């Protein structure tokens, strides 16, 4: 009796099979290259009906970024494993992005692909280590992964910056005691327990009594007691305090300090000057060459280290010109003091808590982190929270509870991205670190309190800026998508401006940013909630634009059923940057289709019939019947 009922249901919905099959066939034909996979057609030449329905059921949990052409080949070869689809599951797309540093532990195609498939959106190239040629090889490997999966990946070049280091000691290191005096000078003679070279004369001349010096990542602390200047041509004449040599005379400066926190000091250890704005550029000559090289090999972002003032960012912009976007790393107190001006001239910000934590009180860093994240969100600048996110996973397969809470805090704050450094560059468990961080991202973003908090922040932001027509339409798209439970917001963008404005609104739904420029798509990977797609297909009319939005939403797995809805925003006339002035709600079946459920069945909607079919397919007796059919058996199959 159960089988008769099920067979009746199957016959009743036969035309619906062709409707759904036609929708999927239409979706598959929209992939790059116009491939028309037969696996989606419920015809005699294609797979069995059971295989077709199972295929569709697998699309639901797995198809966040899935290209139907690849699904077809996987289905035909029987290789639709969970691991091969993990990158494209709906839950794999998190609105907060992951940045991972490449290094010795993550330099091969296989490892970079694994990190990408587990959730990395941006790969960081650390120019503090390795040769330039190594960076070019990494860029090529990342682009190969990008081409294989047909999905944009961003590259971030991180410049070393002017590293301040002491000279060498005669016996490699000394032990300094609290309360003793210790001097820094410009002499190249090997150091001892009383003095050492500081090969930065411009810094020596800047220091004044009362200034603080931190050495070896803050392990040692000294305070300047006095400075003295010796005129080299007179061979011994000195002036105390803040005395300076006469104009045109060469002089060497010695800075006498009192050790406040002692310890072991080794050759070439780093020096931090938290109380001084140094009269030096944020770029060394090496940094200048690295920046130009990074632009040449095609990176998408360049990060400037040890920014002190907005002029540092402007100097880098004048050097590289048009091309990669610029990110300012905030790791000095002087940068915090003028953070508003630095944000205004930068394209993105990184809260680099390593050096910032050295130069500022540890209790101040979490507060500064929150303040910077809030300021960046208001201005539409992506912000990365970095350094020691999962530090213990360099040598351990699991993080500490404190580290998990640290990552979660950055997400709750509203950061656009969180970054892994040595965890993926040199750690023993790079894939595990990315997987753990992805799980934390998903868990926090699934918390109702997270979205409530983000909504409150966005609502408060609106009181601090003037609304334009574009902003109003973008916010309307957000509210409509959330009200009708649309699958996503589709944004057509030329240079990325419209997608960035959509990201500022922090919608609950994915932002599918369609751009004809792969470089723009790559840069958008850093922005919160944005899923970028590089699409070069030309649209000649408004109707074609709506249709293309539906096509790409289906192609990427944002929408998986013909009746699912997407909210689309675009600007007219075509090609006008930032001119979002059109909004439309469409079903995934296309702009010319709305009531898809009423064509064949006035009483039952298409979605209800599909759900009935899915319940039918899950019935053990029905599965047994199809198994017997496939094996050529008798019994139920003969009735």
Residue pairs with C-beta under 8 A, 6 or more apart in sequence:
2 619
2 621
3 621
3 622
3 625
3 636
3 639
6 616
6 619
6 621
6 622
9 612
9 613
9 616
10 49
10 613
10 616
12 609
13 609
13 612
13 613
15 600
16 600
16 601
16 606
16 609
16 610
16 613
17 42
17 49
17 52
18 42
19 562
19 596
19 599
19 600
19 606
20 56
20 562
20 606
20 610
21 40
21 41
21 42
21 52
23 562
23 588
23 589
24 40
24 56
24 68
25 36
25 37
25 40
25 41
27 40
27 68
27 551
27 554
27 555
28 35
28 36
28 37
28 40
28 68
28 69
28 72
29 35
29 36
30 551
30 552
30 554
30 555
31 67
31 68
31 69
31 555
32 67
32 69
32 150
33 69
35 69
35 72
37 68
37 69
37 71
37 72
38 45
38 46
38 72
39 46
39 47
39 52
39 55
39 71
39 72
39 75
39 76
40 46
40 52
40 55
40 68
40 72
42 49
42 52
46 52
47 55
47 75
48 626
48 629
48 630
49 626
50 617
50 623
50 626
50 630
51 75
53 613
53 614
53 617
54 617
55 71
55 75
57 614
57 617
58 80
58 85
59 66
59 71
59 557
59 560
60 560
61 89
61 90
62 85
62 88
62 89
62 90
62 557
63 71
63 88
63 89
63 90
63 557
63 560
64 88
64 89
64 90
64 91
64 92
64 93
64 556
64 557
64 558
65 87
65 88
65 92
65 93
65 151
65 531
65 556
65 557
66 85
66 88
66 556
66 557
67 150
67 555
67 556
68 554
68 555
71 80
74 80
74 84
74 85
86 92
86 117
86 118
87 116
87 117
87 118
87 119
87 149
88 557
90 557
91 442
92 119
92 438
93 510
93 531
94 119
94 438
94 441
94 442
94 445
95 445
95 506
95 510
95 528
95 529
96 411
96 415
96 416
96 417
96 418
96 441
96 444
96 445
96 528
97 121
97 122
97 416
97 417
97 418
97 525
97 526
97 527
97 528
98 119
98 120
98 121
98 122
98 417
98 418
98 419
98 420
98 434
98 437
98 438
98 441
99 120
99 121
99 122
99 123
99 124
99 156
99 384
99 386
99 417
99 418
99 419
99 420
99 526
100 106
100 115
100 120
100 122
100 123
100 124
100 419
100 420
100 423
100 424
100 430
100 434
101 123
101 124
101 125
101 126
101 419
101 420
101 421
101 422
101 423
101 424
101 425
102 112
102 123
102 124
102 125
102 126
102 138
102 142
102 424
102 425
103 126
103 129
103 130
103 422
103 424
103 425
103 426
104 425
104 426
105 111
105 424
105 425
105 426
105 427
105 428
105 430
106 112
106 115
106 424
106 425
106 430
107 134
107 137
107 138
107 141
108 141
109 141
109 144
109 145
111 430
111 431
112 123
112 138
112 141
112 142
112 145
113 145
113 148
113 149
114 431
115 123
115 424
115 430
115 431
115 434
116 145
116 149
116 153
117 149
118 431
118 434
118 435
118 438
119 434
119 435
119 437
119 438
119 441
120 153
120 434
121 153
121 154
121 417
121 525
121 526
122 153
122 154
122 155
122 156
122 301
122 417
122 525
122 526
123 138
123 142
123 153
123 154
123 155
123 156
124 156
124 158
124 303
124 419
124 421
125 135
125 138
125 139
125 155
125 156
125 157
125 158
125 294
125 299
126 158
126 421
126 425
127 135
127 157
127 158
127 159
127 160
127 287
127 290
127 294
128 158
128 160
128 163
132 289
132 290
132 293
135 157
135 293
135 294
135 297
136 297
139 155
139 297
139 298
139 299
142 153
142 155
143 153
143 298
145 153
146 152
146 153
152 518
152 521
152 522
152 524
152 525
152 532
152 533
152 534
153 522
153 525
154 300
154 301
154 522
154 523
154 525
154 526
155 298
155 299
155 300
155 301
155 522
156 299
156 300
156 301
156 302
156 303
156 327
156 526
157 290
157 291
157 294
157 299
157 301
157 302
157 303
157 324
158 303
158 305
158 329
159 283
159 287
159 290
159 291
159 294
159 302
159 303
159 304
159 305
160 284
160 286
160 287
160 290
160 305
161 282
161 283
161 284
161 287
161 304
161 305
161 306
161 329
162 280
162 281
162 282
162 283
162 284
162 287
162 306
163 270
164 198
164 200
164 203
164 270
164 271
164 272
164 273
165 199
165 268
165 269
165 270
165 271
166 184
166 191
166 196
166 197
166 198
166 215
166 265
166 267
166 268
166 269
166 271
167 188
167 190
167 191
167 196
167 197
167 198
167 199
167 267
167 268
168 190
168 191
168 196
168 197
168 267
168 268
169 190
169 191
169 192
169 196
169 265
169 266
169 267
170 190
170 191
170 192
172 266
172 267
173 264
173 265
173 266
173 267
174 191
174 192
174 193
174 196
174 264
174 265
175 193
175 262
175 263
175 264
175 265
176 182
176 193
176 220
176 259
176 262
176 263
176 264
176 265
177 259
177 262
178 259
178 260
178 261
178 262
179 258
179 259
180 258
180 259
180 262
181 194
181 225
181 256
181 257
181 258
181 259
182 193
182 194
182 195
182 196
182 222
182 256
182 257
182 258
182 259
183 194
183 195
183 196
183 254
183 255
183 256
183 257
184 195
184 196
184 197
184 198
184 204
184 213
184 254
184 255
184 257
185 195
185 197
185 198
185 204
185 252
185 253
185 254
185 255
186 197
186 198
186 199
186 201
186 204
186 252
186 253
187 195
187 197
187 252
188 197
188 199
189 197
191 197
191 267
195 254
196 265
198 204
198 255
198 271
200 280
201 252
201 253
202 278
202 279
202 280
203 273
203 276
203 278
203 280
204 227
204 253
204 254
204 255
205 244
205 253
206 276
206 278
206 279
207 213
207 224
207 227
207 255
207 273
207 276
208 224
208 227
208 242
209 224
209 225
209 226
209 227
209 241
209 242
210 223
210 224
210 275
211 223
211 224
211 273
211 275
211 276
212 221
212 222
212 223
212 224
212 273
212 274
212 275
213 221
213 222
213 223
213 224
213 257
213 271
213 272
213 273
214 220
214 221
214 271
214 272
214 273
214 274
214 358
214 359
215 221
215 222
215 265
215 269
215 270
215 271
215 272
216 263
216 265
216 266
216 269
216 270
217 270
217 354
217 358
218 272
218 357
218 358
218 359
219 261
219 263
220 259
220 261
220 262
220 263
220 265
221 259
221 260
221 261
222 257
222 258
222 259
222 260
223 257
223 258
223 260
224 255
224 256
224 257
225 256
225 257
225 258
226 240
226 241
226 255
226 256
227 240
227 241
227 242
227 253
227 254
227 255
227 256
228 238
228 239
228 240
228 243
228 253
228 254
228 256
229 238
229 239
229 243
229 244
229 245
229 251
229 252
229 253
229 254
230 236
230 237
230 238
230 251
230 252
230 253
230 254
231 237
231 245
231 246
231 249
231 250
231 251
232 249
232 250
232 251
232 252
233 249
233 250
244 251
245 251
272 355
272 358
272 359
274 332
274 333
274 358
274 359
274 360
275 333
277 308
277 309
277 334
278 308
281 312
281 315
282 304
282 305
282 306
282 307
282 308
282 312
282 315
282 316
283 291
283 304
283 312
283 315
283 316
283 319
287 305
288 319
291 302
291 316
291 319
291 320
292 319
292 320
294 302
294 324
295 302
295 320
295 323
295 324
299 324
300 324
300 325
300 519
300 522
300 523
300 525
301 324
301 325
301 326
301 327
301 347
301 348
301 523
301 526
302 316
302 320
302 324
302 325
302 326
302 327
303 327
303 328
303 329
303 350
304 312
304 313
304 316
304 326
304 327
304 328
304 329
305 329
305 331
305 352
306 329
306 331
306 332
306 355
307 313
307 328
307 329
307 330
307 331
307 332
307 335
307 342
308 332
308 334
308 335
309 334
309 335
309 338
309 341
309 342
310 338
310 341
310 342
310 344
310 345
312 328
313 326
313 328
313 342
313 345
313 346
314 345
316 326
317 326
317 345
320 326
325 347
325 348
325 523
326 346
326 347
326 348
327 346
327 347
327 348
327 349
327 350
327 384
328 335
328 342
328 343
328 346
328 348
328 349
328 350
329 349
329 350
329 352
330 336
330 339
330 342
330 349
330 350
330 351
330 352
330 356
330 372
331 352
331 353
331 354
331 355
331 356
331 359
332 355
332 356
332 359
333 359
333 360
335 342
336 356
336 360
336 368
336 372
339 371
339 372
339 375
340 375
342 349
343 349
343 375
343 376
343 379
343 381
344 379
346 381
347 381
348 376
348 381
348 382
348 383
348 384
348 416
348 526
349 372
349 376
349 381
349 382
349 383
349 384
350 383
350 384
350 385
350 386
350 419
351 368
351 369
351 372
351 373
351 383
351 384
351 385
351 386
351 415
352 386
352 387
353 365
353 369
353 385
353 386
353 387
353 388
354 386
354 387
354 388
356 365
356 368
357 365
357 387
360 368
366 409
369 385
369 410
369 413
370 413
372 383
373 383
373 385
373 410
373 413
373 414
373 415
374 413
374 414
374 457
376 382
376 383
376 416
377 383
377 414
377 457
377 458
377 461
377 504
377 506
378 461
378 464
378 465
380 500
380 501
380 503
380 504
382 416
382 417
382 526
382 527
382 528
383 415
383 416
383 417
384 415
384 416
384 417
384 418
384 419
384 526
385 410
385 413
385 415
385 417
385 418
385 419
386 418
386 419
386 421
387 419
387 421
388 403
388 406
388 421
389 403
389 406
389 407
389 410
389 418
389 419
389 420
389 421
389 423
389 437
390 399
390 403
390 404
390 407
390 420
390 423
390 433
390 436
390 437
391 403
391 422
391 423
392 399
392 400
392 403
393 399
393 403
393 423
393 427
393 429
393 432
393 433
393 436
394 422
394 423
394 426
394 427
394 428
394 429
395 427
395 428
396 429
397 429
397 432
398 432
398 436
399 433
399 436
404 436
404 440
407 418
407 437
407 440
407 441
408 440
408 443
408 444
410 418
411 418
411 440
411 441
411 444
411 445
411 450
412 444
412 450
412 453
414 453
414 454
414 457
414 506
414 528
416 503
416 526
416 527
416 528
417 526
417 528
418 437
418 441
420 430
420 433
420 434
420 437
423 429
423 430
423 433
424 430
424 433
424 434
427 433
444 450
445 451
451 508
454 506
455 506
457 506
458 504
458 505
458 506
461 504
465 471
469 580
469 581
470 498
470 501
470 571
470 578
470 579
470 580
470 581
471 501
473 569
473 580
473 581
473 582
473 583
474 498
474 501
474 502
474 505
474 569
474 580
475 505
476 583
477 489
477 502
477 507
477 567
477 569
477 583
478 489
478 502
478 505
478 507
478 508
478 509
480 486
480 567
480 583
480 585
481 488
481 489
481 507
481 508
481 509
481 567
482 507
482 508
482 509
484 565
484 567
484 585
485 565
486 509
486 564
486 565
486 566
486 567
486 585
487 509
487 510
487 553
487 558
487 559
487 560
487 564
487 565
487 566
487 588
488 509
488 510
488 511
488 512
488 531
488 553
488 558
488 559
488 566
488 567
489 502
489 507
489 509
489 510
489 511
489 512
489 566
489 567
489 568
489 569
490 512
490 514
490 549
490 552
490 553
490 558
490 566
490 567
490 568
490 569
491 498
491 499
491 502
491 511
491 512
491 513
491 514
491 568
491 569
491 570
491 580
492 498
492 514
492 515
492 545
492 549
492 568
492 569
492 570
492 571
493 499
493 513
493 514
493 515
493 520
493 524
494 515
494 516
494 517
494 520
494 575
494 576
494 577
495 515
495 517
495 520
495 577
495 578
496 513
496 515
496 520
496 523
496 524
497 577
497 578
498 513
498 569
498 571
498 578
498 580
499 511
499 513
499 515
499 524
499 527
499 530
499 532
500 524
500 527
500 530
501 578
501 580
502 511
502 513
502 529
502 530
502 569
503 511
503 527
503 528
503 529
503 530
506 528
506 529
507 529
509 567
510 529
510 531
510 558
511 529
511 530
511 531
512 531
512 533
512 549
512 552
512 553
512 556
512 558
512 566
513 521
513 524
513 530
513 531
513 532
513 533
514 533
514 535
514 548
514 549
514 552
515 521
515 524
515 532
515 533
515 534
515 535
516 534
516 535
516 536
517 534
518 534
520 532
520 534
521 532
521 533
521 534
522 532
524 530
524 532
525 532
531 556
531 558
533 552
533 556
535 548
535 552
537 548
539 545
539 548
539 574
542 572
542 582
543 591
543 592
545 568
545 570
546 568
546 584
546 586
546 590
546 591
547 590
547 591
547 592
549 566
549 568
549 570
549 586
550 559
550 566
550 586
550 587
550 588
550 589
550 590
550 591
553 559
553 566
553 588
554 560
554 588
558 566
559 565
559 566
559 588
560 588
561 588
561 607
561 610
562 587
562 588
562 589
562 593
562 596
562 606
563 587
563 588
563 589
563 596
563 597
563 605
563 606
563 607
564 587
564 588
565 585
565 586
565 587
565 588
566 585
566 586
566 588
567 583
567 584
567 585
568 582
568 583
568 584
568 585
568 586
569 580
569 582
569 583
570 580
570 582
571 578
571 579
571 580
571 581
571 582
572 579
572 581
572 582
573 579
584 591
587 593
587 594
587 596
589 596
596 606
597 604
597 605
597 606
597 607
597 608
598 605
601 609
616 622
617 623
621 636
624 636
625 636
625 637
628 634
628 635
628 636
628 637
629 637
